[in-house]
Amino acid sequence: MLTACIVFIPGAAGNLLARSLSLDPTTVPYGKAQSAEDRLLEYNNWNNKDWVSSEVGLEIPYMQGIGDFFTHETDEQKLVHRLHPDQFIDGKQNLWTGSYQWQHTIFIEPDDIDTIKKLASTKRTDIDHLAFMNKEIEMYNSLKSGATHTVNFSDLLSYNAFSNAVEKICSLIDVVYYEDYVEQIWNKWYKESVQLVRLPK
């Protein structure tokens, strides 16, 4: 089922939030692992020396051309997706066009653009995110009135604020909150991120 879609501009930690919300085996996995324990092992792969490889392999299968999106509309597994604004607009026009819509849309508010731009450019060196950043922000702003829940990007940089947000969203979308696993994922993400970008405290 189309449980939740995270909408975020590149660099705003959408993958971090998506992985933390999709540890529960009732959700569609990013990757091959099924149990929460195995998902932790697969998800907690952040690597400052090769960030690209820590992200490109972990994807919802239809995004890699495997299977179809429409199966998620009626499937019992909960889809907790994450999309950039341009991808969300494309999906709205071409994928979830009928009676099946997202139950929740979670927007990551880009309240620290400078840090977001640094993260986008240093992590995903395979994509020139900065060339499209202004357009992504414009599209984000055109969509955010439809958000059912918003979390500030700056809150994702503090473990306490991040874990509180994840716990609240897990309750909202009815998935298990794995506190210890979420902490491990955040710690690894933060430790590897600060090797690339000086993050505000």
Disulfide bonds with the S-S distance in Angstrom:
none
